[in-house]
Amino acid sequence: MSHRALLILHGIAAAVWLGGLAVLVLGYLPEAWRTRDPRLLVDAIARFDRLGLPALIVAIITGCILAYHWLPETALWFNRELPHGAAILTKFSLLILALLIYAYQRARVLPTLGPERIPRLGLCLTLQLVLATLLLIAGSAFRFTGYV
């Protein structure tokens, strides 16, 4: 697959993931908070996961392939001295944080979700949205490192 095609696929997958998180946080979370009924939010998360998780997996796979295009020696992916290395390291760090929060949400928050835990779920979703947005911003660093 060409570099441009990978870049487009990566961007679309990331947009689906980010957009889904935005819909959850800005659309469903306020309603769940207002009514103190988590069912609407839980149902929305289940629907989002059917599309958002595959999109995230595609974004991760295409991101790794793109990183390999930029720096074929994977050890350099974590070299902050190199512009591409710094950008890749930043994106991996943000991604790992987002995945850890998602894992916490799935393992600790959703199984015990009741009206009193809606704020905790809201925090998890909001943090994931912020990290996804930061990933998008960090991705723009590649545009300014001389090779896209």
N, C-alpha and C positions, 0 to 999 in steps of 0.2 A: 504494500500500500504506500502511496506517495506521502511525502511529508505534509503537503497541504491537506490531503484527504484525512490524514491522522489528526491534524490540527483542527479541522472542521468537526470531525466526529468527537474529538475531545471537548471542544467548545459546546457542542449540542448536548452531550451527556452531562457536562457540568451545569449547563443552563437548566436542564430538566431537574437535576438534583437541587440546585439552588432555588429554582422557582417553586418546587414542591415544598421545600422548607418555608419559603416566604408565605405560601398559601396557608400552611399549618399555623405559623406564628401570627400572621396578620389577619387571617380569615377565621380559623376555627378556635384558636386559643382564647380570644376575647369572649366569644360566645360561651365556651365551657367555663371560663372564669366567672362570667356574669350569672349564669344559671347554676353554677356549682355542680354541673352534671358532666362527668368525664366521658360518657359513652359516645357522644358526637365526635369528640377529639380522638378517642381510641379507634373508632371506625375510620376516621379520616387518615390516621396514621397507618392503619392496616392497608387501606387503598393506596396510600402514597408508597408504602414499602414495596408493593408489587411493581411499581414503575421506578421509584427512586433508587432502590437498591441495585437493580440491574444497570441503571444509568450511572450510578456511582462506580460500580465494578468496571464498566466500559471506560469511564473517565480515568480510573486508576491504571488499567491496562494500557490505554493509549498514552497516558502520561508517562508511564515507564518506557514505552517505546520511543516517545518523543525525547525523553531524557537521554536515552541511548543514542538517538540521532545527534543530539547536541554534544554529548560527552560519551563516546563509546567505551571508555575505561570507567567502569562503574565506581571504582574507588574515588574518582574525581568528583562524583556527585555530591560528596560531603566536604569538599574543599572550599571553604569560604573565601579563599584568596582569588578564586576564579569567578567571574560574574555569573556564568551559568551554574557553577557549583553552588554558589550562594543562593541563587534562585531555586534550584532543585531542593537544597537542604531546607529552605524556608517552606516550600510547598509540602515536602514530606513531613516536616514538624507540625504544620497546621493540620494536615490530613490525619496524622496519628492522634492528635488531640481530639479532632472531631470523631474519629472512630472510637476512642476511649469513652467519650461522652455518650455516643450512641450505644455502646456496649453496656454502660451503666444504666442508661435509660431502659434498655431491653431487659436486663437482668434484675435490676433493683427497683425501678420506678413503676414500670407498667404492670408487673405482677401484683403489686400492692396498691394500685391506683384507686383512690377514692376521692371524694370532694376535697379533703384536706391536703392531698398530694398534687393537685392540679398546679399549684405554683412551682413545685419541684420539676414537674414535667415541662412546664412553660420555660423554666430556666434552662433545662437540657435542650429543648428545641431552639430557644433563642441563641444559646451559645453555639449550637451547630450552625445556625444561620449566619451568625457573625463570622465564624471560622470559614464557612463556605464563601462568604463575601471577601474575606481576606485572601483566600486561595485565588479567587478571581483577580484581585488586585495584584497579588504576587505573580500570577501568570503573565500579567502585562509587562513584567520586568524582562521577559524574554524578548519582547519587541525592542527594548532599548539596549540589549546586549550585543547587537550587531548582526544577529542571524535569526530569521524566523522561518 
